[in-house]
């Protein structure tokens, strides 16, 4: 007999979110940091992101899961100060290098897992930005509560859209392994709703598909979890990419190989 839920707001969406992530395998972000630092952006995600952010030159910004600074540094050029928070010492080393290379002096960093973020430690900032950093966070409601306390003006979050990782999922299905199963963005919206946060939802209109100089670059671009593949599976991936990618004008590409991101944001 099916359980009848009289009030949809009684659904524990945070538990559903955590259940989806129960078997997730953490990435070695220190190991991944050099690749993220040297990798050239191949889509228009940043352009669309910066069009959406509401920033003032006098703002202080917390960039949650800042990584090596690909979002932090452009934000720093538009505001008074940015605090980058990340769990990877190596990522924060590259953030400092990126800041130094750009003569940026208004960036600070905090070495801490997102799961341990705390208003008591960070205090007030004007704007919180979480760019592609919350999809795998299990205590999501607790983290969102702290972020909401920290922000005085706005919170901007981007999470996976429904068509993200399309060619990766197709490959995993082809070789018979289970793709990492992240919660859908509707879970996220409902968690916020049950917290009394009535967020805006926008799907990024990204037009550019990714391009690669070689098959090896297409493999090692951060989208495929190479750390979870066996040597045989890596060889199968190479053959798969040779089959599905088109080579034209010196570049490999597939028109389905596009990022898909949802922005969730609210005004305090």
The 8 nearest C-alpha neighbors of each residue, nearest first, counted from 0:
[[1, 2, 3, 4, 5, 10, 6, 7],
 [2, 0, 3, 4, 5, 10, 7, 6],
 [1, 3, 4, 0, 5, 10, 6, 7],
 [2, 4, 5, 1, 0, 6, 7, 10],
 [5, 3, 6, 7, 2, 9, 10, 8],
 [4, 6, 3, 7, 9, 8, 2, 10],
 [5, 7, 8, 9, 4, 10, 3, 11],
 [8, 6, 9, 10, 4, 5, 11, 189],
 [7, 9, 6, 10, 193, 11, 189, 192],
 [8, 10, 7, 6, 11, 4, 5, 193],
 [11, 9, 8, 7, 12, 6, 4, 13],
 [12, 10, 13, 14, 9, 15, 190, 8],
 [11, 13, 15, 14, 190, 10, 186, 16],
 [14, 12, 16, 15, 11, 190, 17, 140],
 [13, 15, 17, 16, 12, 11, 18, 19],
 [14, 16, 12, 18, 13, 17, 19, 11],
 [15, 17, 13, 14, 19, 18, 182, 12],
 [18, 16, 14, 137, 20, 19, 15, 21],
 [19, 17, 15, 21, 20, 16, 14, 22],
 [20, 18, 16, 17, 21, 182, 181, 15],
 [21, 19, 17, 23, 18, 22, 181, 137],
 [20, 22, 18, 19, 23, 17, 137, 16],
 [23, 21, 20, 24, 19, 18, 179, 180],
 [24, 22, 20, 21, 25, 179, 135, 180],
 [23, 25, 22, 26, 179, 227, 20, 21],
 [26, 24, 23, 27, 135, 28, 22, 226],
 [25, 27, 28, 24, 31, 226, 224, 30],
 [26, 28, 30, 29, 31, 25, 87, 226],
 [27, 29, 31, 30, 26, 32, 87, 90],
 [30, 28, 89, 32, 31, 27, 87, 90],
 [29, 31, 28, 27, 32, 33, 89, 34],
 [30, 32, 28, 29, 34, 33, 27, 35],
 [31, 33, 35, 29, 90, 34, 30, 28],
 [34, 32, 36, 35, 31, 37, 30, 93],
 [33, 35, 37, 36, 32, 31, 38, 220],
 [34, 36, 32, 38, 33, 37, 31, 67],
 [37, 35, 33, 34, 38, 67, 32, 93],
 [38, 36, 34, 35, 33, 39, 32, 40],
 [39, 37, 35, 36, 34, 40, 220, 33],
 [38, 40, 41, 37, 36, 35, 42, 220],
 [39, 41, 42, 38, 43, 45, 44, 209],
 [40, 42, 209, 39, 210, 43, 208, 207],
 [43, 41, 207, 44, 209, 40, 208, 258],
 [42, 44, 46, 45, 205, 207, 47, 41],
 [45, 43, 47, 46, 42, 48, 205, 258],
 [44, 46, 48, 47, 43, 49, 70, 42],
 [47, 45, 43, 49, 48, 44, 50, 42],
 [46, 48, 50, 44, 45, 49, 43, 51],
 [49, 47, 45, 51, 50, 46, 44, 52],
 [50, 48, 52, 51, 46, 47, 45, 74],
 [49, 51, 47, 48, 52, 46, 53, 45],
 [52, 50, 48, 49, 53, 47, 262, 155],
 [53, 51, 49, 50, 54, 48, 155, 128],
 [54, 52, 51, 55, 153, 50, 49, 126],
 [53, 55, 52, 58, 56, 78, 77, 126],
 [56, 54, 58, 57, 78, 53, 77, 79],
 [55, 57, 78, 77, 58, 79, 54, 59],
 [56, 58, 79, 55, 78, 59, 80, 54],
 [59, 57, 55, 78, 79, 56, 125, 60],
 [58, 60, 80, 125, 124, 79, 81, 126],
 [61, 59, 81, 126, 127, 124, 125, 82],
 [60, 62, 82, 127, 81, 83, 63, 128],
 [61, 63, 83, 128, 65, 129, 82, 84],
 [64, 62, 129, 84, 65, 61, 128, 83],
 [65, 63, 85, 132, 84, 66, 62, 129],
 [64, 66, 83, 63, 62, 68, 84, 85],
 [67, 65, 90, 68, 64, 85, 91, 94],
 [66, 68, 94, 90, 93, 91, 36, 69],
 [69, 67, 71, 94, 70, 66, 72, 65],
 [68, 70, 71, 67, 72, 73, 66, 65],
 [71, 69, 68, 72, 73, 74, 65, 45],
 [72, 70, 68, 74, 73, 69, 75, 65],
 [71, 73, 75, 74, 68, 70, 69, 98],
 [74, 72, 76, 75, 70, 71, 77, 69],
 [75, 73, 71, 77, 72, 76, 70, 78],
 [76, 74, 72, 77, 78, 73, 81, 71],
 [75, 77, 73, 74, 78, 72, 103, 79],
 [78, 76, 74, 75, 56, 73, 55, 79],
 [77, 79, 56, 58, 75, 57, 80, 55],
 [78, 80, 57, 58, 56, 59, 105, 75],
 [81, 79, 59, 105, 78, 106, 75, 60],
 [82, 80, 60, 106, 75, 59, 61, 83],
 [81, 83, 107, 61, 108, 106, 62, 60],
 [82, 84, 108, 62, 65, 61, 107, 109],
 [85, 83, 109, 63, 64, 108, 65, 110],
 [84, 86, 64, 110, 111, 87, 65, 112],
 [85, 87, 112, 111, 110, 88, 113, 84],
 [86, 88, 90, 89, 29, 85, 28, 91],
 [89, 87, 91, 90, 92, 86, 110, 29],
 [88, 90, 92, 29, 91, 87, 32, 93],
 [91, 89, 67, 66, 93, 87, 32, 92],
 [90, 92, 94, 88, 93, 89, 67, 95],
 [93, 91, 89, 95, 94, 90, 88, 96],
 [92, 94, 96, 67, 90, 91, 95, 97],
 [95, 93, 67, 91, 68, 97, 92, 96],
 [96, 94, 98, 92, 93, 97, 99, 91],
 [95, 97, 93, 99, 98, 94, 100, 92],
 [96, 98, 94, 100, 95, 99, 93, 101],
 [97, 99, 103, 95, 101, 96, 100, 102],
 [100, 98, 102, 96, 101, 97, 103, 95],
 [99, 101, 97, 98, 102, 96, 103, 95],
 [102, 100, 98, 99, 103, 97, 72, 96],
 [103, 101, 99, 100, 98, 104, 97, 105],
 [104, 102, 98, 101, 105, 99, 106, 75],
 [103, 105, 106, 102, 98, 99, 107, 75],
 [104, 106, 80, 103, 81, 75, 107, 79],
 [107, 105, 81, 104, 82, 80, 75, 108],
 [106, 108, 82, 83, 81, 105, 109, 80],
 [109, 107, 83, 82, 84, 110, 106, 91],
 [108, 110, 84, 111, 83, 85, 107, 82],
 [111, 109, 86, 85, 84, 108, 88, 87],
 [110, 112, 86, 85, 109, 113, 84, 115],
 [113, 111, 86, 114, 115, 85, 116, 110],
 [112, 114, 116, 115, 111, 64, 85, 63],
 [113, 115, 112, 116, 142, 138, 136, 137],
 [116, 114, 113, 112, 117, 111, 142, 141],
 [117, 115, 113, 114, 142, 145, 112, 118],
 [118, 116, 119, 120, 145, 115, 121, 146],
 [117, 119, 122, 121, 120, 149, 145, 148],
 [118, 120, 117, 122, 121, 149, 116, 145],
 [121, 119, 118, 117, 122, 116, 123, 149],
 [120, 122, 118, 119, 117, 123, 149, 116],
 [123, 121, 118, 119, 149, 120, 124, 117],
 [124, 122, 149, 150, 151, 121, 125, 118],
 [125, 123, 150, 59, 126, 60, 149, 151],
 [124, 126, 151, 152, 59, 150, 58, 60],
 [127, 125, 60, 153, 150, 152, 124, 154],
 [128, 126, 154, 61, 60, 150, 155, 62],
 [127, 129, 155, 62, 156, 154, 130, 61],
 [130, 128, 156, 63, 132, 62, 155, 131],
 [129, 131, 157, 132, 156, 128, 63, 64],
 [132, 130, 157, 158, 133, 129, 134, 156],
 [131, 133, 64, 130, 129, 134, 63, 158],
 [132, 134, 136, 135, 131, 158, 129, 139],
 [135, 133, 136, 158, 132, 181, 159, 131],
 [134, 136, 133, 137, 20, 181, 132, 23],
 [135, 137, 133, 139, 134, 138, 114, 113],
 [136, 138, 17, 139, 135, 20, 16, 114],
 [139, 137, 141, 140, 136, 142, 114, 17],
 [140, 138, 142, 137, 141, 136, 143, 13],
 [141, 139, 143, 142, 138, 144, 13, 190],
 [140, 142, 144, 139, 143, 138, 145, 114],
 [141, 143, 139, 145, 144, 140, 146, 114],
 [144, 142, 146, 140, 145, 141, 147, 139],
 [143, 145, 141, 147, 142, 146, 140, 148],
 [144, 146, 148, 142, 147, 143, 118, 117],
 [147, 145, 149, 143, 148, 144, 142, 150],
 [146, 148, 144, 145, 149, 150, 143, 154],
 [149, 147, 145, 146, 150, 144, 118, 151],
 [148, 150, 123, 146, 118, 147, 122, 124],
 [151, 149, 124, 126, 125, 147, 148, 152],
 [150, 152, 125, 124, 267, 153, 149, 123],
 [151, 153, 125, 267, 150, 126, 266, 154],
 [154, 152, 266, 126, 267, 265, 150, 127],
 [153, 155, 127, 264, 265, 126, 128, 150],
 [154, 156, 264, 128, 263, 127, 129, 153],
 [157, 155, 129, 263, 262, 130, 128, 264],
 [156, 158, 262, 130, 131, 261, 263, 260],
 [159, 157, 261, 131, 260, 134, 160, 262],
 [158, 160, 260, 163, 261, 259, 161, 184],
 [159, 161, 260, 259, 261, 163, 162, 158],
 [162, 160, 163, 159, 259, 183, 184, 260],
 [163, 161, 160, 259, 165, 164, 258, 159],
 [162, 164, 259, 160, 165, 258, 161, 159],
 [165, 163, 167, 166, 168, 162, 258, 222],
 [164, 166, 168, 167, 163, 162, 169, 256],
 [167, 165, 169, 168, 164, 170, 256, 255],
 [168, 166, 164, 170, 165, 169, 171, 223],
 [167, 169, 171, 165, 170, 166, 178, 164],
 [168, 170, 166, 172, 167, 171, 173, 165],
 [171, 169, 173, 167, 172, 168, 166, 174],
 [172, 170, 168, 176, 174, 173, 169, 178],
 [173, 171, 175, 169, 170, 174, 176, 168],
 [172, 174, 170, 171, 175, 169, 176, 168],
 [175, 173, 171, 172, 176, 170, 232, 235],
 [176, 174, 172, 173, 171, 177, 170, 178],
 [175, 177, 171, 174, 172, 178, 173, 170],
 [178, 176, 171, 179, 175, 172, 180, 168],
 [177, 179, 180, 171, 168, 176, 172, 167],
 [180, 178, 181, 177, 23, 24, 22, 20],
 [181, 179, 178, 19, 182, 20, 23, 177],
 [180, 182, 19, 179, 20, 183, 134, 135],
 [183, 181, 16, 19, 184, 186, 180, 20],
 [182, 184, 185, 186, 181, 161, 187, 159],
 [183, 185, 187, 186, 188, 182, 160, 159],
 [184, 186, 188, 187, 183, 189, 182, 190],
 [187, 185, 189, 184, 188, 183, 12, 190],
 [188, 186, 184, 190, 185, 189, 191, 183],
 [187, 189, 185, 191, 190, 186, 192, 184],
 [188, 190, 192, 186, 191, 187, 193, 185],
 [191, 189, 187, 193, 192, 188, 12, 13],
 [190, 192, 194, 196, 188, 189, 193, 187],
 [193, 191, 189, 195, 196, 194, 190, 197],
 [192, 194, 190, 195, 191, 189, 8, 196],
 [195, 193, 191, 192, 196, 190, 140, 144],
 [194, 196, 192, 193, 197, 191, 190, 198],
 [197, 195, 191, 192, 194, 198, 193, 265],
 [198, 196, 192, 195, 191, 199, 265, 188],
 [197, 199, 265, 264, 196, 263, 200, 188],
 [198, 200, 264, 263, 265, 201, 197, 262],
 [201, 199, 263, 262, 198, 264, 202, 261],
 [202, 200, 262, 261, 203, 263, 199, 264],
 [201, 203, 261, 260, 262, 204, 200, 160],
 [202, 204, 260, 205, 261, 201, 47, 259],
 [203, 205, 202, 206, 47, 259, 260, 44],
 [206, 204, 203, 207, 43, 44, 258, 259],
 [207, 205, 204, 208, 43, 257, 42, 258],
 [206, 208, 42, 205, 43, 209, 257, 41],
 [207, 209, 257, 256, 254, 42, 206, 210],
 [210, 208, 41, 42, 256, 252, 257, 207],
 [209, 211, 252, 251, 250, 41, 208, 212],
 [212, 210, 251, 213, 250, 217, 216, 252],
 [211, 213, 250, 251, 216, 249, 210, 214],
 [214, 212, 216, 215, 211, 217, 251, 250],
 [215, 213, 217, 216, 218, 240, 237, 241],
 [214, 216, 218, 213, 217, 219, 237, 212],
 [217, 215, 219, 213, 218, 214, 211, 220],
 [216, 218, 214, 215, 211, 219, 220, 213],
 [219, 217, 215, 216, 220, 214, 223, 237],
 [218, 220, 216, 217, 221, 215, 223, 225],
 [221, 219, 222, 217, 218, 216, 223, 38],
 [220, 222, 223, 219, 224, 35, 34, 31],
 [223, 221, 220, 224, 164, 167, 219, 218],
 [222, 224, 225, 221, 167, 218, 219, 220],
 [225, 223, 226, 227, 222, 228, 221, 26],
 [224, 226, 228, 227, 223, 233, 219, 218],
 [225, 227, 224, 228, 26, 229, 223, 27],
 [226, 228, 225, 224, 229, 24, 223, 232],
 [229, 227, 225, 232, 226, 233, 230, 224],
 [228, 230, 232, 231, 233, 227, 225, 226],
 [229, 231, 233, 232, 234, 228, 235, 225],
 [232, 230, 234, 229, 233, 235, 228, 236],
 [231, 233, 235, 229, 234, 230, 228, 236],
 [232, 234, 236, 230, 235, 231, 228, 229],
 [233, 235, 237, 231, 236, 232, 230, 238],
 [236, 234, 232, 238, 233, 237, 239, 231],
 [237, 235, 239, 233, 234, 238, 232, 240],
 [236, 238, 234, 240, 235, 239, 241, 233],
 [237, 239, 241, 235, 236, 240, 242, 234],
 [240, 238, 236, 242, 237, 241, 235, 243],
 [241, 239, 243, 242, 237, 238, 244, 236],
 [240, 242, 238, 239, 244, 243, 237, 214],
 [241, 243, 239, 240, 244, 238, 245, 237],
 [242, 244, 240, 241, 239, 245, 253, 252],
 [245, 243, 253, 252, 240, 251, 241, 242],
 [244, 246, 252, 251, 253, 247, 243, 250],
 [247, 245, 251, 250, 244, 252, 249, 248],
 [246, 248, 250, 249, 245, 251, 252, 244],
 [249, 247, 250, 246, 251, 245, 212, 252],
 [248, 250, 247, 246, 212, 251, 211, 213],
 [251, 249, 212, 247, 211, 246, 248, 210],
 [250, 252, 246, 211, 245, 210, 244, 212],
 [253, 251, 210, 244, 245, 209, 250, 211],
 [254, 252, 244, 256, 255, 245, 243, 208],
 [253, 255, 256, 208, 252, 257, 209, 207],
 [256, 254, 253, 257, 208, 166, 165, 252],
 [255, 257, 253, 254, 208, 209, 166, 165],
 [258, 256, 208, 255, 209, 259, 207, 254],
 [257, 259, 163, 260, 256, 205, 164, 42],
 [260, 258, 163, 160, 162, 159, 257, 203],
 [261, 259, 160, 159, 203, 158, 202, 157],
 [260, 262, 202, 160, 158, 157, 201, 203],
 [263, 261, 157, 201, 156, 200, 202, 264],
 [264, 262, 200, 156, 199, 155, 157, 198],
 [265, 263, 155, 199, 154, 198, 156, 262],
 [264, 266, 198, 154, 153, 199, 267, 155],
 [265, 267, 153, 152, 154, 264, 198, 151],
 [266, 152, 153, 151, 265, 150, 154, 147]]
